[in-house]
Amino acid sequence: MGEDGETRPFILQEVEEVSRTRSAATDRRYGVELVCRVWGQARSSFYARRRSSSEGAAPMRRGPAPFLTDEELLEHVRADLAASPFSGEGHRKVWARLRVRRGIRVARKRVLRLMREHKLLSPCRSRQSVGNPHQGEIVTKAPNEMWGTDGVRILTVEDGWVWLFSAVEHWNGECVGWHACKRGDRYAALEPISQGLKRVYGSLEAQVARGLALRMDHGTQYLSDHFVNQIRFWGIETSYAFLEQPQRNGVAERFHRTLKEQIVHGRVFRNLGEVRAAVRAFVELYNREWLLEKSGYLSPLETRRLWPQTTDQRAAD
């Protein structure tokens, strides 16, 4: 209590200091119990405030100090992962190699904790091989240099998931062929390519499209022997996108994104027939009316129509 009879404000630091002070008569510490009783404060309030003030601090490690600190052990773990010829190994094998090959005897759960804290466990680690970075442009300066192809799935009520494959010209963004079907196999993936060849080249003869490259991802349809042999028969060169870099097939990917935004998102298709009707109408409208910045805000068909004039102008310059 204060001199005026009012209760003193509870100050944690002040109670800590006074409780450690030794009595001049007994040479013993006053202690928390005596200080709180004299000041008219509950000990539970003192301990609650001391506990809340220390919650933000990191807990101290119990037991004797290890012969390797966490930082030193982490360096050994990283070195073991870097030297391993395999990928996707868990903490148990790391712990075992440290124990057997390097003579570092530590608790397995400690290795697990360090690898988890630093995202070194197999689901979190990236692959050890270095991927090829995407550099350069994929838009061509002239027609029939590169097409892109890809497949997407669309959900229907009666037929479930159906497939849509398309082929897109990299030069002007034109959809030169598409095919919607129930089974998305290698034969279905070839259909838009054959449509594009008949539309642009007017034939499906051998080596009709020499000089044309086909950009695609690593889907099973595009890796099959039938697909690869058929496009080689047409004289088309395979051009696969880098792994985990879909931007290298960005022309076909962007076309499918536009298609989904315009006719798929927010719409429920009854069956495959409705999907085909919607895609057919969209592709015709897209090729005729969709404006692309890379073409000077011309539609794909306008860009193709004006190409002979552009070629004559470049030759004159």
C-alpha positions as CSV (number, residue, x, y, z in Angstrom):
1,M,0.0,0.0,0.0
2,G,1.2,3.6,-0.6
3,E,1.4,6.3,2.0
4,D,-2.1,7.6,1.0
5,G,-3.7,4.1,1.5
6,E,-4.0,3.4,-2.3
7,T,-2.8,0.2,-3.9
8,R,0.6,0.6,-5.6
9,P,0.6,-0.1,-9.3
10,F,2.0,-3.6,-10.1
11,I,5.4,-3.3,-11.7
12,L,7.0,-6.6,-12.7
13,Q,10.6,-5.3,-12.8
14,E,10.3,-3.6,-9.4
15,V,9.0,-6.8,-7.7
16,E,11.9,-8.8,-9.3
17,E,14.5,-6.4,-8.0
18,V,13.1,-6.1,-4.5
19,S,12.6,-9.8,-4.1
20,R,16.3,-10.4,-4.8
21,T,17.4,-7.8,-2.2
22,R,18.9,-9.2,1.0
23,S,17.7,-8.2,4.5
24,A,20.2,-6.4,6.6
25,A,19.1,-8.2,9.7
26,T,18.8,-11.8,8.4
27,D,21.0,-11.6,5.3
28,R,18.3,-13.5,3.4
29,R,16.4,-12.5,0.3
30,Y,13.0,-11.0,0.8
31,G,11.5,-13.2,-1.9
32,V,8.5,-12.8,-4.1
33,E,6.0,-14.0,-1.5
34,L,7.0,-11.4,1.1
35,V,7.1,-8.5,-1.4
36,C,3.7,-9.3,-2.8
37,R,2.2,-9.6,0.7
38,V,3.6,-6.3,1.9
39,W,2.6,-4.5,-1.3
40,G,-0.9,-6.1,-1.3
41,Q,-0.5,-7.8,-4.6
42,A,-1.4,-11.4,-5.6
43,R,1.5,-13.6,-6.5
44,S,-0.6,-15.2,-9.3
45,S,-0.6,-11.8,-11.0
46,F,3.2,-11.5,-10.7
47,Y,3.8,-15.0,-12.2
48,A,1.2,-14.4,-14.9
49,R,2.9,-11.2,-16.0
50,R,6.3,-12.7,-15.9
51,R,5.1,-15.7,-18.0
52,S,3.5,-13.4,-20.6
53,S,6.6,-11.3,-20.9
54,S,8.8,-14.3,-21.7
55,E,6.4,-16.0,-24.2
56,G,8.1,-14.2,-27.1
57,A,11.6,-15.4,-26.2
58,A,12.9,-18.6,-27.8
59,P,12.9,-21.5,-25.3
60,M,16.3,-22.5,-24.0
61,R,17.7,-25.9,-25.1
62,R,17.7,-28.3,-22.2
63,G,20.4,-30.7,-21.3
64,P,24.2,-30.5,-21.9
65,A,25.5,-28.6,-24.9
66,P,26.1,-30.9,-28.0
67,F,29.5,-31.3,-29.5
68,L,28.1,-29.9,-32.8
69,T,25.9,-26.7,-32.9
70,D,22.8,-26.6,-35.1
71,E,24.7,-24.5,-37.6
72,E,27.6,-26.9,-37.8
73,L,25.3,-29.9,-38.2
74,L,23.3,-28.1,-40.8
75,E,26.4,-27.6,-42.9
76,H,27.1,-31.4,-42.7
77,V,23.5,-32.1,-43.8
78,R,23.7,-29.8,-46.8
79,A,27.1,-31.3,-47.8
80,D,25.6,-34.8,-47.6
81,L,22.6,-33.9,-49.7
82,A,24.9,-32.2,-52.3
83,A,27.2,-35.2,-52.5
84,S,24.4,-37.8,-52.8
85,P,23.9,-39.1,-56.4
86,F,20.2,-39.6,-55.6
87,S,17.3,-37.2,-55.2
88,G,14.3,-37.3,-53.0
89,E,16.0,-39.0,-50.0
90,G,14.6,-38.4,-46.5
91,H,16.2,-37.5,-43.2
92,R,16.7,-41.2,-42.2
93,K,19.3,-41.8,-44.9
94,V,21.0,-38.5,-44.2
95,W,21.2,-39.4,-40.5
96,A,22.5,-42.9,-41.3
97,R,25.3,-41.6,-43.7
98,L,26.4,-39.0,-41.1
99,R,26.6,-41.7,-38.5
100,V,28.3,-44.4,-40.6
101,R,30.5,-42.5,-43.1
102,R,31.4,-39.3,-41.2
103,G,31.2,-40.6,-37.6
104,I,28.7,-37.8,-36.6
105,R,26.5,-39.5,-33.9
106,V,23.5,-37.2,-33.4
107,A,19.8,-37.9,-32.7
108,R,17.8,-38.8,-35.8
109,K,15.0,-36.4,-34.7
110,R,17.5,-33.6,-34.5
111,V,18.4,-34.1,-38.1
112,L,14.7,-34.3,-38.9
113,R,14.1,-31.0,-37.1
114,L,16.9,-29.2,-38.9
115,M,15.9,-30.5,-42.3
116,R,12.2,-29.5,-41.7
117,E,13.1,-26.0,-40.5
118,H,15.3,-25.3,-43.5
119,K,13.0,-27.0,-46.0
120,L,15.4,-29.8,-46.9
121,L,13.0,-32.7,-46.7
122,S,12.3,-34.4,-50.0
123,P,8.8,-32.9,-50.7
124,C,10.3,-29.4,-50.3
125,R,13.6,-29.7,-52.1
126,S,13.8,-28.8,-55.7
127,R,15.4,-31.1,-58.2
128,Q,19.2,-31.2,-58.2
129,S,19.5,-30.8,-62.0
130,V,19.6,-27.3,-63.4
131,G,16.8,-26.6,-65.9
132,N,17.2,-24.7,-69.2
133,P,16.2,-21.1,-68.7
134,H,13.7,-19.7,-71.2
135,Q,15.4,-17.0,-73.2
136,G,14.5,-15.4,-76.5
137,E,11.2,-15.1,-78.3
138,I,8.7,-17.7,-79.5
139,V,6.8,-15.4,-81.9
140,T,8.1,-15.8,-85.4
141,K,8.6,-13.1,-88.0
142,A,7.0,-15.0,-90.9
143,P,4.2,-17.6,-91.3
144,N,4.7,-21.4,-91.3
145,E,7.9,-21.3,-89.3
146,M,6.4,-22.6,-86.0
147,W,3.0,-23.9,-84.8
148,G,2.1,-24.6,-81.3
149,T,-0.3,-27.4,-80.1
150,D,-1.8,-28.3,-76.8
151,G,-4.8,-30.1,-75.2
152,V,-7.2,-29.1,-72.5
153,R,-10.1,-30.8,-70.8
154,I,-13.6,-29.4,-70.4
155,L,-16.3,-30.7,-68.1
156,T,-19.8,-31.7,-69.4
157,V,-22.9,-32.9,-67.6
158,E,-23.6,-36.1,-69.6
159,D,-20.2,-37.0,-71.1
160,G,-18.0,-36.0,-68.2
161,W,-14.5,-34.7,-69.1
162,V,-13.9,-34.2,-72.8
163,W,-10.7,-33.1,-74.6
164,L,-10.0,-30.2,-76.9
165,F,-6.8,-30.1,-79.0
166,S,-5.8,-27.2,-81.1
167,A,-3.0,-26.0,-83.4
168,V,-2.0,-22.3,-83.4
169,E,0.2,-20.4,-85.7
170,H,3.0,-18.6,-83.7
171,W,3.3,-15.8,-86.3
172,N,-0.2,-14.3,-86.2
173,G,-2.0,-16.3,-83.4
174,E,-4.4,-18.0,-85.8
175,C,-6.0,-21.2,-84.8
176,V,-5.4,-23.4,-87.9
177,G,-7.1,-26.5,-86.5
178,W,-9.0,-27.9,-83.5
179,H,-10.6,-31.2,-82.4
180,A,-12.9,-31.9,-79.5
181,C,-13.4,-35.5,-78.5
182,K,-14.0,-37.8,-75.6
183,R,-10.7,-39.7,-75.6
184,G,-7.6,-37.6,-75.8
185,D,-5.2,-40.0,-77.3
186,R,-2.4,-39.6,-79.9
187,Y,-4.8,-39.9,-82.8
188,A,-6.9,-37.0,-81.4
189,A,-3.8,-34.9,-80.9
190,L,-2.9,-35.3,-84.6
191,E,-6.2,-34.2,-85.9
192,P,-5.7,-30.4,-85.5
193,I,-2.3,-30.7,-87.2
194,S,-3.8,-32.4,-90.2
195,Q,-6.6,-29.8,-90.4
196,G,-4.0,-27.0,-90.3
197,L,-2.0,-28.7,-93.1
198,K,-5.0,-29.1,-95.3
199,R,-6.0,-25.5,-94.6
200,V,-2.6,-23.8,-95.1
201,Y,-0.8,-26.2,-97.4
202,G,-3.7,-27.8,-99.1
203,S,-2.3,-31.3,-98.8
204,L,-1.3,-34.1,-96.5
205,E,1.4,-35.5,-98.7
206,A,4.8,-36.5,-97.5
207,Q,7.2,-33.7,-96.6
208,V,4.4,-31.1,-97.4
209,A,5.4,-28.9,-94.4
210,R,9.2,-29.0,-94.6
211,G,10.6,-26.0,-92.6
212,L,7.8,-26.0,-90.1
213,A,8.4,-26.7,-86.4
214,L,5.8,-27.9,-84.0
215,R,6.1,-26.6,-80.4
216,M,4.5,-28.9,-77.8
217,D,4.9,-30.1,-74.2
218,H,5.9,-33.5,-72.9
219,G,2.4,-35.0,-72.8
220,T,2.1,-38.7,-73.5
221,Q,0.2,-38.0,-76.8
222,Y,3.1,-35.9,-78.1
223,L,5.8,-38.3,-77.0
224,S,4.2,-41.4,-78.7
225,D,5.9,-43.0,-81.6
226,H,2.8,-42.7,-83.8
227,F,2.6,-39.0,-83.3
228,V,6.3,-38.3,-83.8
229,N,6.5,-40.5,-86.9
230,Q,3.5,-39.0,-88.4
231,I,4.6,-35.3,-88.1
232,R,8.0,-36.4,-89.4
233,F,6.3,-37.9,-92.4
234,W,4.8,-34.4,-93.1
235,G,8.3,-32.9,-92.8
236,I,7.5,-31.1,-89.5
237,E,10.3,-30.8,-86.9
238,T,9.6,-31.5,-83.3
239,S,10.2,-28.7,-80.8
240,Y,9.5,-29.6,-77.2
241,A,9.1,-27.0,-74.4
242,F,11.5,-27.2,-71.5
243,L,10.3,-29.1,-68.5
244,E,8.3,-26.9,-66.0
245,Q,8.4,-23.9,-68.3
246,P,5.0,-23.7,-70.0
247,Q,5.8,-20.2,-71.3
248,R,7.9,-21.9,-74.1
249,N,4.5,-23.2,-75.4
250,G,2.9,-19.8,-74.6
251,V,1.1,-19.2,-77.9
252,A,-1.0,-22.3,-77.6
253,E,-1.4,-21.9,-73.9
254,R,-2.6,-18.3,-74.3
255,F,-5.1,-19.3,-77.0
256,H,-6.6,-21.9,-74.7
257,R,-6.8,-19.3,-71.8
258,T,-8.6,-16.9,-74.1
259,L,-11.0,-19.7,-75.2
260,K,-11.7,-20.6,-71.6
261,E,-12.4,-17.0,-70.5
262,Q,-14.7,-16.5,-73.5
263,I,-16.8,-19.7,-73.7
264,V,-16.0,-22.1,-70.8
265,H,-15.8,-20.2,-67.5
266,G,-19.3,-19.6,-66.1
267,R,-21.0,-21.9,-68.5
268,V,-22.3,-25.5,-68.1
269,F,-22.1,-27.7,-71.2
270,R,-24.6,-30.5,-71.5
271,N,-22.5,-32.8,-73.7
272,L,-19.7,-33.1,-76.2
273,G,-21.9,-31.8,-79.0
274,E,-22.4,-28.5,-77.2
275,V,-18.7,-28.1,-76.7
276,R,-18.0,-28.6,-80.4
277,A,-20.6,-26.1,-81.4
278,A,-19.3,-23.5,-79.0
279,V,-15.7,-24.0,-80.0
280,R,-16.5,-23.9,-83.7
281,A,-18.3,-20.6,-83.3
282,F,-15.5,-19.1,-81.1
283,V,-12.7,-20.2,-83.4
284,E,-14.4,-18.6,-86.5
285,L,-15.0,-15.4,-84.5
286,Y,-11.5,-15.4,-83.0
287,N,-9.7,-15.7,-86.3
288,R,-11.8,-13.1,-87.9
289,E,-12.2,-10.5,-85.1
290,W,-9.7,-11.0,-82.2
291,L,-7.1,-8.2,-82.2
292,L,-3.6,-9.1,-81.2
293,E,-1.0,-6.5,-80.1
294,K,1.9,-8.4,-81.6
295,S,0.2,-8.0,-85.0
296,G,-0.4,-4.3,-84.7
297,Y,-3.9,-4.9,-83.4
298,L,-5.0,-6.8,-86.4
299,S,-7.0,-10.0,-86.4
300,P,-5.2,-13.3,-87.4
301,L,-7.0,-13.4,-90.8
302,E,-6.2,-9.8,-91.5
303,T,-2.6,-10.4,-90.7
304,R,-2.5,-13.3,-93.1
305,R,-4.3,-11.4,-95.8
306,L,-1.9,-8.4,-95.6
307,W,1.2,-10.6,-95.5
308,P,1.9,-10.5,-99.3
309,Q,1.9,-6.7,-99.2
310,T,4.2,-6.7,-96.2
311,T,6.6,-9.0,-98.0
312,D,6.6,-6.8,-101.1
313,Q,7.3,-3.7,-99.0
314,R,10.2,-5.4,-97.2
315,A,11.6,-6.5,-100.5
316,A,11.4,-3.0,-101.9
317,D,13.1,-1.6,-98.8
